[in-house]
Amino acid sequence: MESVGFRMGPFRLMDLIGVDTNLAVTTSVYEGLGRPPRFEPHPVQINKVAQGHNGRKSGQGFYDYTQSPA
């Protein structure tokens, strides 16, 4: 996404706002709309949160933030 002009891709955005926050919103929308299959939270999101990989705030999400920039 970044290579075609977007400031960041969807996974970097999830890491920025928090994978746990994204999962909570996704779950809320899914439940609020009567559980339509197309809005069901993805197992990857659920697993990331269960592992504590909540994005930048935890140092690990879809990307690793434990290394300091050079």
N, C-alpha and C positions, 0 to 999 in steps of 0.2 A: 504494500500500500504506500509505503514511504517513497518507493522508487517512482511512483506515478504522481507524486505531488502532495499526498496527504501528510500531515505533520507527524502522525504516528499511526501504526497499524492497530488492529483490534486487541491483540494480545498485549502490546506495550501499554495501551490505554487501560486494559483491565488491571495490569500491574500497577499503574499509576493511581487509579482510584481504589484499588484493593480487590483482590479476587473474591474475598469474603463479602465485601460490599456488593460487588456485581452479582454474586450468587444470591444474596438476600433480595436484591431487587428482582432478579430473574424469577426467583421462587414466588415472590409477592405477585408479580404480573401473572405468572402461571396459575396460581391459586385464584386470584381475583377474576380472571377471565374464564373460570370453570375448567381448568386443566386441559386446554387444547394441546394436543401432542406437539405441535410445532414450537410451542413455548416451554416445553419441559426442560428443566435444567440439565445440562449435559454432564455425564459421569466424570469427564475430565475436570470440570469446575468443582464438583463435589469432592473428588479425590485430592485436588490441590488444597482445598480448604481443610480437609481431614488431616493432611500432612503438615498443616501449618504454613503452607506456601502461599501467603496472602499478598505477594507482590513486594514492592519497594519497602513498605513498612516492616516487613519481616526479613528482608534481605534475599528472599527467593520467591519467585512466582513462576511465570513462564520463562523469565530470564533470571540470571544470577546477578545479584547486586552486592555480593560480599567482597568483590575486588574493588579497591579504590581506583579511580581513574588516574591514568599516568600523568 
